Amino acid sequence: MSLSFDAIRTNLSRLQHDAAPADGRSRAAVAMILTKDSAGLRLLFLERATDDRDPWSGNLAFPGGRVETGETLRQAAERETREEAAIDLTAASHLGRLNDCVGAHLPVRIACFAYGFGAFPAVAINHESRDAFWVCLADLADRRRHITTTVHFRGKSMEIPAIRLPQPGKPVLWGITYRLVMQFLHLHGLL
């Protein structure tokens, strides 16, 4: 699977981004961070810490969070990435923005910005995460890893589509982060 940062930038540049509608949803922004090694492209995921106040507690996510007053969406993604993973995205290539995702169960609209590093950046997580790890894009695109499973969210059991990751003991990738990954894979013809 050979996909260059230039190809990613070109494909993302074709997407149209409208101003967010005034639909009462809070705004958040995340960073999809990519790097390359001999196995191909890899994406960084954070495994969120267990916290009863966090609706995404224990789930997999990209670094990111709420947009603060006076910030652009991209500035929020970059600030949150510095805070959560100690990664300075100004040292990366900004590749573009995916289409926004709207929360299926919470009133949030999330913008996702893609960044590419030529080498693995150092990652130092804060208290909001329990782990950070890289997943090969080929594993995310492997249809044998695409499953339907039951997850528990806000006291409810739900059957949802997900991706089983190759790392032992990790939760499945589902929800908003899953939808962003699937959008990325489809956009680049990897599914």
C-alpha positions, 0 to 999 in steps of 0.5 A: 500500500503506497500512499504519499503525503502529496497524494493525501494532500491532493485528495484532501484538497478536493473536499469542500468545508462549509462553515459550521451550521448554528445547530447547537453542537459544541465544536471540537478538533482533532489531529490525525497524525501520520508517519512512514516506516518500512511497513508503510504509513502509520496513524497515531492513536491515543487510548483515553484514560478511564474517567467517569466524567469523560464520555469517551473514557477508555476509547481510542481517539486522535489527540484533540478537544474543544475549541476555545474562544478566539481559536480556529479549529486548526489552532485547537487541534494543534494546541490539544495535540501539544497538551495531550501528546507533547507533539508540535504539529508546526514541525509536521506537514499539514496535509489538509482536513477531512469532512467534519463528523457529528456525534451520533450520541452527543451534541458535538461537531468534530473537525479533523486535520491531517499531518504528516511526519517524515519520522516518528515524533516523540510522544509524551501523553498527559493524564487524559490518556493511558497509552499512545501507539501507532497502527499501520494503515494496511491493518486499518484497511484490512477487511478481516479486521472490520467487525460488528461488536457490542460496546457499552456507552452511557449505560447502553449496549450498542451493536456497532461497526468497528476495527479490531486492531493488531495490538493485543489488549487494545479496545476496538476502534469505533465511534467518531474516530472509526468514522474519520478513519473510514472516511480517510480510507475511502477517500484514498481508495483503500477500501 
